[in-house]
Amino acid sequence: MPSQDVQGHLTPAEALAESLGIEHLTLFANGTLALLTALQVLRITGEVITTPYSFVATAHSLL
């Protein structure tokens, strides 16, 4: 059963997870944080190839 805030409403992450029918969901403030988290969780090391036509934060998250 999802937790509820003070007014009894689901948090945005819980409401989205419920509507998608999934158990776990994490929301991020931006794509850089999502990339950093994914790289750290997956323990990706070494060379990572990306497109040169991407936002600078993509390359920055790989440093």
Secondary structure, 3 states (H helix, E strand, C coil): CCCCCCCCCCCHHHHHHHHHCCCCCCCCCCHHHHHHHHHHHHCCCCCCCCCCCCCHHHHHHCC
